[in-house]
């Protein structure tokens, strides 16, 4: 089956995408959420579960 021209452009654009997905942000994002939750003055507190080992990324990512 031949690949349509629009599909080629979609694939090219997808490869060029540099936006980090939430699971790629790792520890930096988790730390930001934790700071936001600590600053919250509600009576009920929400805690974050520990990050799974396979998702642990460099904090500079």
Beta strands, then each sheet from edge to edge (+ up, - down):
end
